[in-house]
């Protein structure tokens, strides 16, 4: 029922949440020598999920390591400007998806109440 009610947006919200976790992990490890920044190829994860892969499997298949513009001497590939930009973009997309889902729930609630 939830899948037909929310369509692809339920999966998209979960994938956006997973991506948020990756980006925040990158930011938290900005000073860790040898840490390799990762990101989620959202389109690839969504495609894998729509083809029947579970969320964890789709995330695993679509996880990519970032290629730094300016590599650091200690092997860490986190670039704060890149991470902050990715974080901001993901927040906007997450909020938009959440708003859509909230609208669907409100519509169903009004229909159930007979409004």
C-alpha positions in Angstrom: 0.0 0.0 0.0 2.7 2.5 1.0 4.6 1.8 -2.3 1.5 2.6 -4.4 0.6 5.6 -2.2 4.1 7.2 -2.3 5.4 5.8 -5.5 9.1 6.2 -5.9 9.3 9.0 -3.3 9.5 6.6 -0.3 12.6 5.0 -1.7 14.0 8.4 -2.7 13.6 9.6 0.8 15.5 6.6 2.2 18.3 7.0 -0.4 18.6 10.7 0.4 18.9 9.8 4.1 21.6 7.3 3.3 23.5 9.9 1.2 23.2 12.4 4.1 24.9 9.9 6.4 27.7 9.5 3.9 28.3 13.2 3.6 28.2 13.8 7.3 30.7 11.0 7.8 33.0 12.6 5.2 32.7 15.9 7.1 33.4 14.2 10.5 36.5 12.6 9.1 37.9 15.7 7.4 41.0 15.5 9.6 41.5 11.7 9.5 44.7 10.8 7.6 43.9 8.4 4.7 40.2 8.7 4.9 38.5 8.4 1.5 35.4 10.5 1.0 32.4 8.6 -0.4 29.2 9.7 -2.0 26.1 8.1 -3.3 25.3 8.2 -7.0 21.6 9.0 -6.4 20.4 8.3 -9.9 22.2 4.9 -10.0 20.9 3.9 -6.6 17.3 4.9 -7.5 17.6 2.9 -10.8 18.9 -0.1 -8.9 16.1 0.1 -6.4 13.5 0.4 -9.1 14.9 -2.7 -10.7 14.3 -4.7 -7.6 17.4 -4.2 -5.5 16.8 -3.6 -1.8 17.8 -0.2 -0.4 21.1 -1.5 1.2 22.0 -3.3 -2.0 21.2 -0.2 -4.2 23.3 2.0 -1.9 26.2 -0.5 -2.0 26.1 -0.6 -5.8 25.9 3.2 -6.1 28.5 4.2 -3.6 31.5 6.0 -5.2 34.7 7.4 -3.9 35.2 11.1 -4.5 38.1 12.2 -6.7 39.7 15.2 -5.0 40.5 18.4 -6.9 43.5 19.0 -4.7 44.8 15.8 -3.0 46.1 16.3 0.6 49.5 15.1 1.7 48.0 12.7 4.2 45.8 10.9 1.7 42.5 12.3 3.0 40.2 13.1 0.1 37.6 15.2 2.0 37.2 18.7 0.6 35.0 20.7 2.8 33.6 23.0 0.1 32.6 19.9 -2.0 31.0 18.3 1.1 29.2 21.4 2.1 27.8 21.9 -1.4 26.7 18.2 -1.6 25.1 18.4 1.9 23.1 21.6 1.0 21.9 20.1 -2.3 20.9 16.9 -0.6 19.0 18.8 2.2 17.0 20.6 -0.5 16.1 17.4 -2.3 15.3 15.6 1.0 13.0 18.4 2.1 11.2 18.5 -1.3 10.7 14.7 -1.2 9.5 14.9 2.4 7.0 17.7 1.5 5.6 15.6 -1.3 5.1 12.6 1.0 3.5 14.9 3.6 1.1 16.2 1.0 0.1 12.7 0.0 -0.5 11.8 3.7 -2.6 14.9 4.2 -4.6 14.1 1.1 -5.4 10.6 2.2 -6.2 11.9 5.7 -8.7 14.4 4.3 -10.2 11.7 2.1 -10.7 9.3 5.1 -12.3 12.1 7.0 -14.7 12.8 4.1 -13.5 16.4 3.6 
